[in-house]
Amino acid sequence: MATEFPTARTAVVTGGGSPRGIGRALAHRLARGGWSVAVLDLDGAAARTVAAELEGTGVAALGVQVDVADPASVEAAAAAVERDLPPVVGLVNLAGISSPTPFLDTTPEEWDRVMAVNARGTFLVTQRFVRGMVERGLGRVVSASSVSAQRGGGTYSKVAYSASKAAIIGLTRALAREVSPLGVTVNCVAPGPVDTDIMGGPLTDERRAAMAADGMVGRVGTVDDVAALVEFLLGPDSGYVTAATYDVNGGLQIS
Ligand code: NAP
């Protein structure tokens, strides 16, 4: 029998400090839905700013500095979350970096930099929080892949980023096989272009129009387009959804 979804529960959102990012929009959405929220970000001050916004709405929230690529930093952040907030039911891996470098100019250092945050970081944070989820028999993990993994770039970032986001699809599917029988669902989302700072700064009208032209909906995505989907995947009604990659791309890519 499925473990009951607790009223007091925490969602951890990595990369949640970015003022115009998907994570901040998601954190607000989750707080409105009754989640306690841990905002983890490389920029600790930004994480604490978002947490303070959430506390203003009456929920328990914590902003913590973390480098997701560093095991000791992940351990310290996770320990703080577990000390101060209710049990972690949801984990959302959004911490990520872009890389618009063409393949022939990509150095081993650039490759490792992108993989360290996007792939290794997702592995480290997920492994740390999934342990407790398995012990409690309940968890929801959602990670950010990208249309770039499916379509081979084509928006902003290039090969190293696409490869790192493809790694997240493989991680999701294989981990789901291991832990879904233990009550933990594992999914990922594959957004199309969303106007955030990861796109190399705010989109000009020209870039926005070019990115929208390839899709069916006639616009680029918003942070709430992605956050609404992730909120569903974290919630009590998504228990039969696991190992899935959800497109949220306005028809830019048909999987
Ligand atoms: P964003 O605003 O740049 O947010 C990414 C966040 O990750 C930033 O706050 C960044 O912090 C943080 N971060 C970077 N390195 C980190 C590290 N080592 N440890 C902890 N945090 C780190 O971008 P976003 O658009 O919201 O992206 C969220 C996720 O969606 C990313 O994984 C991205 O690849 C994915 N995605 C985005 C799009 C899009 O079009 N926007 C499309 C598909 C997928 P700093 O700012 O301090 O570096």
Boltz pocket constraint, residues with backbone or C-beta under 6 A from the ligand:
constraints:
  - pocket:
      binder: B
      contacts: [[A, 14], [A, 15], [A, 16], [A, 17], [A, 18], [A, 19], [A, 20], [A, 21], [A, 22], [A, 23], [A, 40], [A, 41], [A, 42], [A, 43], [A, 66], [A, 67], [A, 68], [A, 69], [A, 93], [A, 94], [A, 95], [A, 96], [A, 97], [A, 117], [A, 121], [A, 144], [A, 145], [A, 146], [A, 147], [A, 190], [A, 191], [A, 192], [A, 193], [A, 194], [A, 195], [A, 196], [A, 197], [A, 198], [A, 199]]
      max_distance: 6.0
